[in-house]
Amino acid sequence: MDDDPDEVLVIELECDDWPAPYSRTLTRRQLGELLLLLDDMPEETAVVQENPA
């Protein structure tokens, strides 16, 4: 199955404290890049917590 990296997707985020869901359109490529950034965040946070400025 081939996924088109330029296919447009609608991503909806919902949080209990938000008055309404937040929708955004992204391409599959943009979503992939965003997920990679989010995947790296816990490691970066741990490094900062171990070595505060």
N, C-alpha and C positions, 0 to 999 in steps of 0.2 A: 504494500500500500504506500503510495507516494503522497506526501503532504506538501501542498504548495506553500512555500514560506511567505508568499505575498497574499495569501488568503486572509481576508478581514474577519476578525472575530469580535464579538461583543462580550466583554468581561464585566461581571457585576460583583461588586464587593458589598457586603452587608455586615454591619456591626450593631450590637445591641444598643449602643448609645447614640447611634445616628438616627436622624428623623426619617431618612429614606435611603434606599440602596444607592450606591454610586456606580454608574455605568460608564464604560469607556470602550472605544473601539481601538483595537490593536491588530497588527498583522501577526501571523504565527511567529515570524522572525523576531519582532519586538517582544512578544510574550516570552519567547525562549531566552532572550537577553535579560529581561526582567527577572525571570526565574533563576538564572545563573547569579545575578546580583544578590537576590534574596538568599540564595543558598550559601553565599560567602559571608553574609552578615553575622551569623553566630560566631564564626572564627575570629572575625575582626573585633567583635565586641569582647570576646574573651581576652584577646591580646591587650586591648585598652584597659580592661579591668585588672589584668595582671601587672601592667606597667603604667599606672596613672601618671600624668604629667606633673 
